[in-house]
Amino acid sequence: MNPLAGEWVSKAEGDYVCVQREWRARKTPNFDALCFHAQQCAEKYPKGSSTFL
């Protein structure tokens, strides 16, 4: 994997971890943050895969 692609994928996975954490929150889930990080994850994964081309 090229280093730039790895950075984008790593950042996307960090966003995904935040999404999972907020989704499982029992008392006070922050749905605004969940949606924000889901959107960011959806933008970053394709950027990482397009750097392979």
PDB file with one MODEL, atoms N, CA, C and O in Angstrom:
MODEL        1
ATOM      1  N   MET A   1       0.857  -1.182   0.000  1.00  0.00           N
ATOM      2  CA  MET A   1       0.000   0.000   0.000  1.00  0.00           C
ATOM      3  C   MET A   1       0.894   1.233   0.000  1.00  0.00           C
ATOM      4  O   MET A   1       1.885   1.306   0.727  1.00  0.00           O
ATOM      5  N   ASN A   2       0.528   2.180  -0.817  1.00  0.00           N
ATOM      6  CA  ASN A   2       1.319   3.410  -0.862  1.00  0.00           C
ATOM      7  C   ASN A   2       1.083   4.211   0.424  1.00  0.00           C
ATOM      8  O   ASN A   2      -0.017   4.160   0.973  1.00  0.00           O
ATOM      9  N   PRO A   3       2.077   4.943   0.915  1.00  0.00           N
ATOM     10  CA  PRO A   3       1.964   5.626   2.211  1.00  0.00           C
ATOM     11  C   PRO A   3       0.807   6.613   2.294  1.00  0.00           C
ATOM     12  O   PRO A   3       0.172   6.731   3.342  1.00  0.00           O
ATOM     13  N   LEU A   4       0.528   7.314   1.218  1.00  0.00           N
ATOM     14  CA  LEU A   4      -0.577   8.275   1.233  1.00  0.00           C
ATOM     15  C   LEU A   4      -1.920   7.551   1.374  1.00  0.00           C
ATOM     16  O   LEU A   4      -2.794   8.000   2.116  1.00  0.00           O
ATOM     17  N   ALA A   5      -2.080   6.444   0.670  1.00  0.00           N
ATOM     18  CA  ALA A   5      -3.304   5.647   0.783  1.00  0.00           C
ATOM     19  C   ALA A   5      -3.458   5.132   2.210  1.00  0.00           C
ATOM     20  O   ALA A   5      -4.559   5.129   2.760  1.00  0.00           O
ATOM     21  N   GLY A   6      -2.361   4.702   2.797  1.00  0.00           N
ATOM     22  CA  GLY A   6      -2.400   4.204   4.167  1.00  0.00           C
ATOM     23  C   GLY A   6      -2.838   5.268   5.160  1.00  0.00           C
ATOM     24  O   GLY A   6      -3.540   4.967   6.126  1.00  0.00           O
ATOM     25  N   GLU A   7      -2.429   6.508   4.929  1.00  0.00           N
ATOM     26  CA  GLU A   7      -2.841   7.603   5.818  1.00  0.00           C
ATOM     27  C   GLU A   7      -4.348   7.841   5.725  1.00  0.00           C
ATOM     28  O   GLU A   7      -5.018   8.003   6.745  1.00  0.00           O
ATOM     29  N   TRP A   8      -4.883   7.862   4.498  1.00  0.00           N
ATOM     30  CA  TRP A   8      -6.321   8.090   4.331  1.00  0.00           C
ATOM     31  C   TRP A   8      -7.118   6.950   4.961  1.00  0.00           C
ATOM     32  O   TRP A   8      -8.116   7.189   5.641  1.00  0.00           O
ATOM     33  N   VAL A   9      -6.683   5.719   4.738  1.00  0.00           N
ATOM     34  CA  VAL A   9      -7.386   4.566   5.300  1.00  0.00           C
ATOM     35  C   VAL A   9      -7.316   4.605   6.821  1.00  0.00           C
ATOM     36  O   VAL A   9      -8.311   4.326   7.491  1.00  0.00           O
ATOM     37  N   SER A  10      -6.166   4.944   7.370  1.00  0.00           N
ATOM     38  CA  SER A  10      -6.008   5.031   8.819  1.00  0.00           C
ATOM     39  C   SER A  10      -6.947   6.081   9.415  1.00  0.00           C
ATOM     40  O   SER A  10      -7.573   5.844  10.448  1.00  0.00           O
ATOM     41  N   LYS A  11      -7.042   7.233   8.766  1.00  0.00           N
ATOM     42  CA  LYS A  11      -7.943   8.278   9.250  1.00  0.00           C
ATOM     43  C   LYS A  11      -9.399   7.836   9.139  1.00  0.00           C
ATOM     44  O   LYS A  11     -10.200   8.114  10.031  1.00  0.00           O
ATOM     45  N   ALA A  12      -9.747   7.153   8.052  1.00  0.00           N
ATOM     46  CA  ALA A  12     -11.111   6.651   7.886  1.00  0.00           C
ATOM     47  C   ALA A  12     -11.445   5.641   8.972  1.00  0.00           C
ATOM     48  O   ALA A  12     -12.555   5.647   9.504  1.00  0.00           O
ATOM     49  N   GLU A  13     -10.499   4.777   9.305  1.00  0.00           N
ATOM     50  CA  GLU A  13     -10.747   3.783  10.345  1.00  0.00           C
ATOM     51  C   GLU A  13     -10.886   4.434  11.715  1.00  0.00           C
ATOM     52  O   GLU A  13     -11.657   3.959  12.549  1.00  0.00           O
ATOM     53  N   GLY A  14     -10.148   5.516  11.956  1.00  0.00           N
ATOM     54  CA  GLY A  14     -10.322   6.252  13.205  1.00  0.00           C
ATOM     55  C   GLY A  14     -11.714   6.849  13.311  1.00  0.00           C
ATOM     56  O   GLY A  14     -12.323   6.828  14.380  1.00  0.00           O
ATOM     57  N   ASP A  15     -12.221   7.383  12.204  1.00  0.00           N
ATOM     58  CA  ASP A  15     -13.589   7.898  12.193  1.00  0.00           C
ATOM     59  C   ASP A  15     -14.584   6.773  12.457  1.00  0.00           C
ATOM     60  O   ASP A  15     -15.556   6.958  13.189  1.00  0.00           O
ATOM     61  N   TYR A  16     -14.342   5.613  11.863  1.00  0.00           N
ATOM     62  CA  TYR A  16     -15.238   4.475  12.045  1.00  0.00           C
ATOM     63  C   TYR A  16     -15.275   4.021  13.503  1.00  0.00           C
ATOM     64  O   TYR A  16     -16.330   3.644  14.015  1.00  0.00           O
ATOM     65  N   VAL A  17     -14.132   4.058  14.163  1.00  0.00           N
ATOM     66  CA  VAL A  17     -14.082   3.703  15.591  1.00  0.00           C
ATOM     67  C   VAL A  17     -14.949   4.670  16.404  1.00  0.00           C
ATOM     68  O   VAL A  17     -15.656   4.253  17.321  1.00  0.00           O
ATOM     69  N   CYS A  18     -14.893   5.953  16.067  1.00  0.00           N
ATOM     70  CA  CYS A  18     -15.737   6.943  16.756  1.00  0.00           C
ATOM     71  C   CYS A  18     -17.211   6.661  16.514  1.00  0.00           C
ATOM     72  O   CYS A  18     -18.027   6.783  17.428  1.00  0.00           O
ATOM     73  N   VAL A  19     -17.557   6.286  15.295  1.00  0.00           N
ATOM     74  CA  VAL A  19     -18.948   5.954  14.966  1.00  0.00           C
ATOM     75  C   VAL A  19     -19.419   4.782  15.823  1.00  0.00           C
ATOM     76  O   VAL A  19     -20.498   4.829  16.414  1.00  0.00           O
ATOM     77  N   GLN A  20     -18.609   3.742  15.884  1.00  0.00           N
ATOM     78  CA  GLN A  20     -18.986   2.566  16.674  1.00  0.00           C
ATOM     79  C   GLN A  20     -19.145   2.910  18.154  1.00  0.00           C
ATOM     80  O   GLN A  20     -20.075   2.442  18.810  1.00  0.00           O
ATOM     81  N   ARG A  21     -18.236   3.728  18.670  1.00  0.00           N
ATOM     82  CA  ARG A  21     -18.277   4.103  20.080  1.00  0.00           C
ATOM     83  C   ARG A  21     -19.571   4.859  20.402  1.00  0.00           C
ATOM     84  O   ARG A  21     -20.237   4.567  21.394  1.00  0.00           O
ATOM     85  N   GLU A  22     -19.911   5.814  19.568  1.00  0.00           N
ATOM     86  CA  GLU A  22     -21.130   6.591  19.808  1.00  0.00           C
ATOM     87  C   GLU A  22     -22.384   5.750  19.609  1.00  0.00           C
ATOM     88  O   GLU A  22     -23.373   5.931  20.318  1.00  0.00           O
ATOM     89  N   TRP A  23     -22.346   4.835  18.653  1.00  0.00           N
ATOM     90  CA  TRP A  23     -23.502   3.975  18.402  1.00  0.00           C
ATOM     91  C   TRP A  23     -23.794   3.085  19.616  1.00  0.00           C
ATOM     92  O   TRP A  23     -24.952   2.792  19.914  1.00  0.00           O
ATOM     93  N   ARG A  24     -22.735   2.658  20.312  1.00  0.00           N
ATOM     94  CA  ARG A  24     -22.916   1.765  21.469  1.00  0.00           C
ATOM     95  C   ARG A  24     -23.124   2.509  22.779  1.00  0.00           C
ATOM     96  O   ARG A  24     -23.415   1.881  23.797  1.00  0.00           O
ATOM     97  N   ALA A  25     -22.983   3.826  22.780  1.00  0.00           N
ATOM     98  CA  ALA A  25     -23.144   4.603  24.019  1.00  0.00           C
ATOM     99  C   ALA A  25     -24.557   4.400  24.553  1.00  0.00           C
ATOM    100  O   ALA A  25     -25.529   4.543  23.811  1.00  0.00           O
ATOM    101  N   ARG A  26     -24.673   4.076  25.811  1.00  0.00           N
ATOM    102  CA  ARG A  26     -25.976   3.779  26.412  1.00  0.00           C
ATOM    103  C   ARG A  26     -26.689   5.027  26.925  1.00  0.00           C
ATOM    104  O   ARG A  26     -27.857   5.254  26.610  1.00  0.00           O
ATOM    105  N   LYS A  27     -25.990   5.828  27.709  1.00  0.00           N
ATOM    106  CA  LYS A  27     -26.659   6.936  28.386  1.00  0.00           C
ATOM    107  C   LYS A  27     -26.773   8.193  27.532  1.00  0.00           C
ATOM    108  O   LYS A  27     -27.856   8.766  27.414  1.00  0.00           O
ATOM    109  N   THR A  28     -25.693   8.612  26.952  1.00  0.00           N
ATOM    110  CA  THR A  28     -25.725   9.877  26.215  1.00  0.00           C
ATOM    111  C   THR A  28     -25.005   9.761  24.876  1.00  0.00           C
ATOM    112  O   THR A  28     -23.920  10.316  24.706  1.00  0.00           O
ATOM    113  N   PRO A  29     -25.604   9.042  23.924  1.00  0.00           N
ATOM    114  CA  PRO A  29     -24.959   8.979  22.611  1.00  0.00           C
ATOM    115  C   PRO A  29     -25.023  10.349  21.932  1.00  0.00           C
ATOM    116  O   PRO A  29     -26.027  11.055  22.023  1.00  0.00           O
ATOM    117  N   ASN A  30     -23.957  10.702  21.264  1.00  0.00           N
ATOM    118  CA  ASN A  30     -23.899  11.973  20.548  1.00  0.00           C
ATOM    119  C   ASN A  30     -24.124  11.665  19.066  1.00  0.00           C
ATOM    120  O   ASN A  30     -23.188  11.349  18.332  1.00  0.00           O
ATOM    121  N   PHE A  31     -25.385  11.765  18.646  1.00  0.00           N
ATOM    122  CA  PHE A  31     -25.721  11.397  17.280  1.00  0.00           C
ATOM    123  C   PHE A  31     -25.170  12.391  16.256  1.00  0.00           C
ATOM    124  O   PHE A  31     -24.913  12.022  15.110  1.00  0.00           O
ATOM    125  N   ASP A  32     -24.988  13.644  16.664  1.00  0.00           N
ATOM    126  CA  ASP A  32     -24.364  14.610  15.759  1.00  0.00           C
ATOM    127  C   ASP A  32     -22.940  14.183  15.434  1.00  0.00           C
ATOM    128  O   ASP A  32     -22.528  14.218  14.275  1.00  0.00           O
ATOM    129  N   ALA A  33     -22.190  13.781  16.449  1.00  0.00           N
ATOM    130  CA  ALA A  33     -20.811  13.326  16.238  1.00  0.00           C
ATOM    131  C   ALA A  33     -20.796  12.028  15.434  1.00  0.00           C
ATOM    132  O   ALA A  33     -19.947  11.838  14.563  1.00  0.00           O
ATOM    133  N   LEU A  34     -21.730  11.148  15.730  1.00  0.00           N
ATOM    134  CA  LEU A  34     -21.816   9.882  15.004  1.00  0.00           C
ATOM    135  C   LEU A  34     -22.015  10.155  13.515  1.00  0.00           C
ATOM    136  O   LEU A  34     -21.317   9.578  12.682  1.00  0.00           O
ATOM    137  N   CYS A  35     -22.949  11.018  13.179  1.00  0.00           N
ATOM    138  CA  CYS A  35     -23.216  11.331  11.771  1.00  0.00           C
ATOM    139  C   CYS A  35     -22.022  12.027  11.122  1.00  0.00           C
ATOM    140  O   CYS A  35     -21.681  11.736   9.975  1.00  0.00           O
ATOM    141  N   PHE A  36     -21.391  12.939  11.846  1.00  0.00           N
ATOM    142  CA  PHE A  36     -20.233  13.636  11.301  1.00  0.00           C
ATOM    143  C   PHE A  36     -19.119  12.658  10.949  1.00  0.00           C
ATOM    144  O   PHE A  36     -18.566  12.701   9.850  1.00  0.00           O
ATOM    145  N   HIS A  37     -18.795  11.773  11.894  1.00  0.00           N
ATOM    146  CA  HIS A  37     -17.690  10.839  11.662  1.00  0.00           C
ATOM    147  C   HIS A  37     -18.047   9.797  10.607  1.00  0.00           C
ATOM    148  O   HIS A  37     -17.171   9.344   9.870  1.00  0.00           O
ATOM    149  N   ALA A  38     -19.322   9.409  10.523  1.00  0.00           N
ATOM    150  CA  ALA A  38     -19.739   8.483   9.468  1.00  0.00           C
ATOM    151  C   ALA A  38     -19.544   9.122   8.094  1.00  0.00           C
ATOM    152  O   ALA A  38     -19.073   8.474   7.160  1.00  0.00           O
ATOM    153  N   GLN A  39     -19.909  10.391   7.983  1.00  0.00           N
ATOM    154  CA  GLN A  39     -19.740  11.116   6.725  1.00  0.00           C
ATOM    155  C   GLN A  39     -18.259  11.254   6.375  1.00  0.00           C
ATOM    156  O   GLN A  39     -17.869  11.070   5.222  1.00  0.00           O
ATOM    157  N   GLN A  40     -17.440  11.578   7.371  1.00  0.00           N
ATOM    158  CA  GLN A  40     -16.004  11.715   7.140  1.00  0.00           C
ATOM    159  C   GLN A  40     -15.388  10.385   6.714  1.00  0.00           C
ATOM    160  O   GLN A  40     -14.543  10.342   5.820  1.00  0.00           O
ATOM    161  N   CYS A  41     -15.813   9.311   7.354  1.00  0.00           N
ATOM    162  CA  CYS A  41     -15.324   7.978   7.007  1.00  0.00           C
ATOM    163  C   CYS A  41     -15.679   7.650   5.558  1.00  0.00           C
ATOM    164  O   CYS A  41     -14.860   7.122   4.807  1.00  0.00           O
ATOM    165  N   ALA A  42     -16.919   7.975   5.181  1.00  0.00           N
ATOM    166  CA  ALA A  42     -17.377   7.697   3.819  1.00  0.00           C
ATOM    167  C   ALA A  42     -16.598   8.514   2.787  1.00  0.00           C
ATOM    168  O   ALA A  42     -16.463   8.078   1.643  1.00  0.00           O
ATOM    169  N   GLU A  43     -16.094   9.660   3.152  1.00  0.00           N
ATOM    170  CA  GLU A  43     -15.292  10.466   2.227  1.00  0.00           C
ATOM    171  C   GLU A  43     -13.838   9.999   2.167  1.00  0.00           C
ATOM    172  O   GLU A  43     -13.216  10.050   1.105  1.00  0.00           O
ATOM    173  N   LYS A  44     -13.295   9.545   3.291  1.00  0.00           N
ATOM    174  CA  LYS A  44     -11.867   9.232   3.351  1.00  0.00           C
ATOM    175  C   LYS A  44     -11.516   7.869   2.755  1.00  0.00           C
ATOM    176  O   LYS A  44     -10.453   7.725   2.151  1.00  0.00           O
ATOM    177  N   TYR A  45     -12.383   6.869   2.909  1.00  0.00           N
ATOM    178  CA  TYR A  45     -12.058   5.559   2.338  1.00  0.00           C
ATOM    179  C   TYR A  45     -11.879   5.637   0.816  1.00  0.00           C
ATOM    180  O   TYR A  45     -10.900   5.091   0.306  1.00  0.00           O
ATOM    181  N   PRO A  46     -12.776   6.291   0.071  1.00  0.00           N
ATOM    182  CA  PRO A  46     -12.541   6.379  -1.387  1.00  0.00           C
ATOM    183  C   PRO A  46     -11.273   7.164  -1.741  1.00  0.00           C
ATOM    184  O   PRO A  46     -10.613   6.853  -2.732  1.00  0.00           O
ATOM    185  N   LYS A  47     -10.933   8.166  -0.947  1.00  0.00           N
ATOM    186  CA  LYS A  47      -9.689   8.909  -1.208  1.00  0.00           C
ATOM    187  C   LYS A  47      -8.497   7.984  -1.063  1.00  0.00           C
ATOM    188  O   LYS A  47      -7.547   8.049  -1.843  1.00  0.00           O
ATOM    189  N   GLY A  48      -8.554   7.126  -0.061  1.00  0.00           N
ATOM    190  CA  GLY A  48      -7.465   6.170   0.132  1.00  0.00           C
ATOM    191  C   GLY A  48      -7.380   5.171  -0.995  1.00  0.00           C
ATOM    192  O   GLY A  48      -6.286   4.820  -1.435  1.00  0.00           O
ATOM    193  N   SER A  49      -8.523   4.707  -1.468  1.00  0.00           N
ATOM    194  CA  SER A  49      -8.488   3.715  -2.544  1.00  0.00           C
ATOM    195  C   SER A  49      -8.146   4.351  -3.886  1.00  0.00           C
ATOM    196  O   SER A  49      -7.573   3.685  -4.749  1.00  0.00           O
ATOM    197  N   SER A  50      -8.484   5.630  -4.082  1.00  0.00           N
ATOM    198  CA  SER A  50      -8.177   6.265  -5.361  1.00  0.00           C
ATOM    199  C   SER A  50      -6.683   6.578  -5.488  1.00  0.00           C
ATOM    200  O   SER A  50      -6.195   6.805  -6.595  1.00  0.00           O
ATOM    201  N   THR A  51      -5.958   6.593  -4.378  1.00  0.00           N
ATOM    202  CA  THR A  51      -4.520   6.854  -4.458  1.00  0.00           C
ATOM    203  C   THR A  51      -3.762   5.622  -4.955  1.00  0.00           C
ATOM    204  O   THR A  51      -2.571   5.703  -5.258  1.00  0.00           O
ATOM    205  N   PHE A  52      -4.458   4.478  -5.038  1.00  0.00           N
ATOM    206  CA  PHE A  52      -3.815   3.288  -5.601  1.00  0.00           C
ATOM    207  C   PHE A  52      -3.674   3.405  -7.114  1.00  0.00           C
ATOM    208  O   PHE A  52      -2.800   2.776  -7.710  1.00  0.00           O
ATOM    209  N   LEU A  53      -4.536   4.211  -7.736  1.00  0.00           N
ATOM    210  CA  LEU A  53      -4.556   4.303  -9.199  1.00  0.00           C
ATOM    211  C   LEU A  53      -3.404   5.099  -9.743  1.00  0.00           C
ATOM    212  O   LEU A  53      -3.286   5.263 -10.957  1.00  0.00           O
TER     213      LEU A  53
ENDMDL
END
